[in-house]
Amino acid sequence: MNRTASRLDGVLMVLPALTLAFGVLAAAAPSVPTDDALPGLAASLTQRLEELEVALPDGSRVALIEHERHGRALLSPDQVEICLRTVSAAGSWPAAWLVVQEKQRDFDLVMRIALDDDGDVATPDFLFTVPRREWEISDIKPVVRKATGRKPPRPGVGHLVVQGFSTKVVESYVYDPVPTGEGAKGLARLLPEGSLIREARAVELGDGRRYTLALVLHEPVFEPSDCSGCPAELFGHADSGAVSLLLSDEAEIVDRIDLGPELFGLEGRPLVPRYRCEPQDRGQQPPLAAFEDREEVTLIELADLDGDGLKLELALTVRPIDCEQHVALIARVTPGSPSLAIVGLREIPTDR
């Protein structure tokens, strides 16, 4: 593979909370979430925030959470989880004022983060932006009053957590081209230049002919993940590029489906998992050498997913729902007049 560089949001710095005690009865406060509970809490909160827009200091409005339905947004799902982990690390539960600063922006995002009676993270009752500033604990009351016209509630007013993000360089790797077209062997001779057979397997359709079902990427790039948060862990270290599913016999490609419009991946880019995240991967991109002895994720696992008694369907990961479930694309090989079809989308449990 050849190395390339791309950019994406990541953690720059964390300013721990300045905490003041206010004599709230401990028995009335929800229990502090454990580290293991934070991914699920972040996914739940993210889902509720996806429909929200925030007014910027210049009067324009922007989506709060990145999603395939819109482009520009203030936070990614991974960043939501990072913020909750920072609140935990600062010892600021059950309520705190969270300020999110992105180095490239001239404003700050401010929200009140609090646990509800069930121990879930409540949808913020205060959510606004203000011009960039240096924050002190004494700023909370006057800034909140000026921005919202409301008095900040007592729970959380003594806890200030400032989370900084910046742009960091991440590594991606372009695959070295393999021979295709005339002179190549097997399925490769039927593919255009720049194609990579990600996975292929033989399929019996009962007509005496030999078929190959293959997942093919065009101009693919391998993108190691920092495995921070459930969405990143779902796809793991993945390939991106134009993705297609094709069925061929020994002479020609019988049918082909372009899967690009269906596989949303992360940030709207199609992703095809190659390696699972390992515990040591969390928080950093492993170097390419770290994958030399790892087993690749199996993509083409044919099963009877439509209940007709034939194991001719497969499920491909589309996008996460939360830490426990994700949306999968179900595709089918149709015998008789051999062809491929997209059956639809299905919510399935995530194997973690």
C-alpha positions in Angstrom: 0.0 0.0 0.0 1.1 3.6 -0.6 0.6 6.1 2.3 -1.7 9.1 2.0 -2.8 11.6 4.5 -6.3 13.0 5.3 -7.7 15.1 8.1 -10.5 14.6 10.6 -11.6 16.0 14.0 -9.9 14.6 17.1 -9.1 15.5 20.7 -6.7 18.4 21.1 -6.8 18.9 24.8 -9.0 18.5 27.9 -9.4 21.1 30.6 -10.6 19.4 33.8 -13.6 20.7 35.6 -13.4 23.3 38.3 -15.7 21.8 40.9 -17.5 23.5 43.8 -19.7 21.6 46.3 -23.2 22.9 46.9 -24.5 20.6 49.6 -26.9 18.7 47.4 -28.2 15.5 49.1 -26.2 12.6 47.8 -29.2 10.2 48.0 -31.1 12.4 45.5 -28.4 12.2 42.8 -28.5 9.4 40.1 -25.6 7.0 40.3 -22.4 8.0 38.4 -22.2 6.1 35.1 -19.4 3.6 34.7 -16.9 3.7 31.9 -18.5 0.7 30.3 -21.9 2.5 30.3 -20.6 5.7 28.5 -20.7 4.4 24.9 -24.4 3.5 25.3 -25.2 6.8 27.0 -23.4 8.7 24.2 -25.2 6.8 21.5 -28.6 7.4 23.1 -27.8 11.1 23.5 -26.5 11.4 19.9 -29.7 9.9 18.5 -31.8 12.5 20.3 -29.5 15.4 19.2 -29.5 14.4 15.5 -32.6 16.4 14.7 -31.4 19.6 16.5 -30.0 22.8 14.9 -28.1 25.5 16.8 -28.0 29.2 16.1 -24.4 30.5 15.6 -23.3 34.0 16.8 -23.6 35.3 13.2 -27.3 34.4 13.1 -27.0 31.3 10.8 -28.1 27.9 11.9 -26.2 24.6 11.7 -26.9 20.9 12.5 -25.6 19.8 15.9 -24.6 16.2 15.0 -23.0 14.9 11.8 -25.4 12.8 9.8 -25.8 11.6 6.2 -28.9 13.8 5.9 -26.8 17.0 6.2 -23.3 18.1 5.7 -21.8 20.7 8.1 -22.4 20.0 11.8 -20.8 20.9 15.1 -20.1 17.5 16.6 -19.5 14.0 15.4 -20.9 11.0 17.3 -17.4 10.1 18.4 -16.9 13.5 19.9 -20.1 13.2 21.9 -18.7 10.1 23.6 -15.4 11.9 24.1 -17.2 14.8 25.9 -19.1 12.4 28.2 -15.8 10.7 29.1 -14.3 14.1 29.9 -17.2 14.9 32.2 -16.6 11.6 33.9 -12.9 12.1 34.2 -13.5 15.5 35.8 -15.8 14.0 38.4 -18.6 16.4 37.3 -21.7 14.1 37.4 -24.6 14.4 37.9 -24.6 17.8 36.1 -22.1 20.1 34.5 -21.8 22.9 32.0 -19.9 21.6 29.0 -18.1 24.0 26.7 -16.8 22.6 23.4 -14.1 24.5 21.6 -13.0 23.6 18.0 -9.7 25.3 17.2 -10.8 26.3 13.7 -14.0 28.1 15.0 -14.4 31.5 16.5 -17.2 30.5 18.8 -17.9 28.0 21.6 -20.7 25.5 21.9 -22.2 25.5 25.4 -24.6 22.9 26.8 -25.8 21.6 30.2 -25.0 17.9 30.6 -27.0 16.2 33.3 -28.3 12.7 34.3 -32.0 12.1 34.6 -33.7 10.1 37.3 -33.1 6.9 35.3 -29.4 7.5 35.0 -29.5 8.4 31.3 -28.0 11.6 30.0 -30.9 14.0 29.5 -31.4 16.0 26.4 -29.7 19.3 27.2 -32.1 21.9 28.5 -29.6 24.7 27.7 -27.8 24.6 24.3 -26.3 27.6 22.6 -23.2 29.2 21.1 -21.2 32.3 22.1 -18.2 34.0 20.7 -14.9 32.4 21.7 -13.7 33.3 25.1 -11.5 32.1 28.0 -13.8 30.5 30.5 -13.9 30.8 34.3 -16.4 29.2 36.7 -17.8 32.6 37.4 -18.7 33.1 33.8 -21.5 30.5 33.8 -24.3 32.5 35.3 -23.8 35.8 33.4 -23.1 34.1 30.0 -26.1 31.8 30.3 -28.4 34.7 31.3 -27.2 36.8 28.4 -27.4 34.0 25.8 -30.8 32.5 26.8 -32.5 35.1 29.1 -32.9 32.3 31.6 -31.4 31.6 35.0 -29.2 28.6 35.1 -30.4 25.8 37.4 -28.5 25.2 40.5 -27.4 21.6 39.7 -24.3 21.9 37.6 -23.6 25.5 38.0 -20.4 24.7 40.0 -19.0 22.3 37.4 -17.3 23.6 34.3 -15.8 21.2 31.7 -14.0 22.6 28.7 -13.4 20.1 25.9 -11.0 21.1 23.1 -10.9 19.7 19.6 -8.5 20.3 16.8 -7.7 18.9 13.4 -5.2 16.1 13.4 -3.6 14.3 10.5 -4.6 10.6 10.1 -2.9 8.0 7.9 -4.6 6.2 5.1 -3.1 3.8 2.6 -3.7 3.5 -1.1 -3.6 -0.1 -2.4 -0.9 -1.0 -4.9 -2.6 -1.8 -8.2 -3.0 -5.5 -9.1 -3.2 -6.8 -12.7 -6.7 -6.7 -14.2 -8.2 -7.0 -17.6 -6.6 -8.9 -20.5 -3.7 -11.1 -19.3 -5.0 -11.4 -15.7 -6.4 -14.7 -14.4 -9.8 -15.7 -13.0 -12.2 -13.0 -12.0 -9.5 -10.3 -12.2 -9.5 -10.4 -16.0 -13.1 -9.3 -16.1 -12.5 -6.2 -13.9 -11.4 -2.6 -14.9 -8.0 -1.2 -13.8 -8.0 0.0 -10.2 -10.2 -2.8 -9.0 -9.6 -4.8 -5.8 -11.4 -8.1 -5.1 -12.1 -7.6 -1.4 -13.6 -11.0 -1.0 -15.0 -13.8 -3.3 -16.5 -17.2 -2.9 -18.0 -19.9 -5.1 -21.8 -20.1 -5.2 -23.9 -23.1 -6.3 -27.2 -22.2 -8.0 -28.2 -25.7 -9.2 -27.8 -25.2 -12.9 -24.5 -26.9 -13.3 -22.5 -23.7 -13.9 -19.8 -22.4 -11.6 -20.5 -19.0 -10.2 -18.4 -16.6 -8.1 -19.9 -14.0 -5.8 -17.5 -11.1 -5.1 -17.3 -7.8 -3.3 -15.2 -5.5 -5.3 -13.8 -2.1 -4.5 -12.6 0.5 -7.1 -9.7 2.7 -6.2 -9.8 1.5 -2.6 -8.1 3.1 0.4 -7.3 1.4 3.7 -8.2 3.6 6.7 -7.0 2.4 10.1 -9.3 3.6 12.9 -8.6 5.1 16.3 -11.5 2.9 17.5 -12.9 5.6 19.7 -16.6 5.1 20.2 -19.2 2.6 19.0 -19.5 3.9 15.4 -15.8 3.6 14.9 -15.7 0.1 16.5 -18.6 -1.1 14.3 -16.5 -0.6 11.1 -13.1 -1.1 12.7 -10.2 -0.7 10.4 -11.9 -0.5 7.0 -11.6 0.0 3.3 -13.3 2.9 1.5 -13.9 3.4 -2.2 -16.6 2.6 -4.8 -18.1 -0.7 -3.7 -20.0 -3.2 -5.8 -21.3 -6.7 -5.5 -21.0 -8.9 -8.6 -21.9 -12.4 -9.8 -19.8 -14.0 -12.5 -19.5 -17.3 -14.2 -16.3 -18.6 -15.9 -16.8 -16.4 -19.0 -18.4 -13.1 -17.9 -19.9 -10.9 -15.2 -23.6 -12.1 -15.0 -24.8 -9.2 -12.8 -23.5 -6.3 -10.7 -24.9 -4.0 -8.1 -23.4 -0.6 -7.1 -23.6 -0.5 -3.3 -22.1 3.0 -2.9 -25.5 4.8 -2.4 -26.6 2.2 0.2 -23.5 2.0 2.4 -23.4 5.2 4.4 -20.5 4.2 6.6 -19.2 7.2 8.7 -19.5 10.7 7.5 -21.4 9.5 4.5 -18.5 7.5 3.0 -18.9 3.8 2.1 -16.8 1.7 4.4 -16.1 -2.1 4.2 -14.7 -3.6 7.4 -11.3 -5.3 7.1 -10.0 -5.8 10.6 -11.8 -5.6 13.9 -10.7 -3.1 16.6 -8.5 -4.6 19.3 -8.3 -3.2 22.9 -4.9 -1.7 22.3 -6.2 0.3 19.3 -8.5 2.6 21.2 -7.5 6.2 21.0 -4.9 5.9 18.3 -4.4 4.8 14.7 -2.2 1.6 14.6 0.6 1.6 12.1 0.3 -0.5 9.0 2.6 -3.2 10.5 0.2 -3.8 13.3 -2.2 -5.6 10.9 0.3 -8.2 9.5 -0.9 -11.1 11.7 -4.6 -10.1 12.1 -7.4 -12.1 10.6 -9.6 -10.2 8.1 -13.3 -9.8 8.7 -15.5 -12.2 6.7 -17.9 -10.2 4.5 -19.6 -12.8 2.4 -21.5 -15.1 4.7 -24.5 -16.5 2.8 -27.5 -17.4 5.0 -31.2 -17.9 4.7 -32.4 -14.5 5.7 -35.7 -14.5 3.9 -37.0 -17.8 5.1 -37.2 -19.6 1.7 -34.9 -22.4 2.8 -32.0 -21.2 0.5 -28.8 -19.8 1.9 -28.4 -17.1 -0.7 -28.6 -13.8 1.2 -25.8 -11.8 2.9 -25.8 -8.8 5.2 -23.4 -5.9 4.9 -23.0 -3.2 7.5 -24.6 0.2 6.6 -24.5 2.4 9.7 -24.7 2.2 13.5 -27.9 2.7 15.5 -26.4 2.5 19.0 -23.7 0.3 20.7 -25.9 -2.8 20.5 -27.5 -2.6 17.1 -26.8 -1.5 13.5 -28.5 -1.3 10.2 -27.5 -3.9 7.6 -28.1 -4.1 3.9 -29.5 -7.5 2.8 -28.6 -8.6 -0.7 -29.7 -11.8 -2.4 -28.5 -14.1 -5.2 -31.4 -15.2 -7.3 -31.1 -18.7 -9.0 -32.9 -19.7 -12.1 -32.1 -16.6 -14.2 -29.0 -15.8 -12.1 -29.0 -12.2 -10.8 -28.4 -10.0 -7.8 -31.0 -8.0 -5.8 -31.1 -5.7 -2.8 -33.8 -7.0 -0.5 -33.8 -4.1 1.9 -32.4 -2.8 5.2 -32.7 -4.6 8.5 -31.7 -3.8 12.1 -29.5 -6.5 13.6 -27.5 -7.0 16.8 -23.9 -5.8 16.7 -21.3 -8.5 17.5 -18.9 -6.8 19.8 
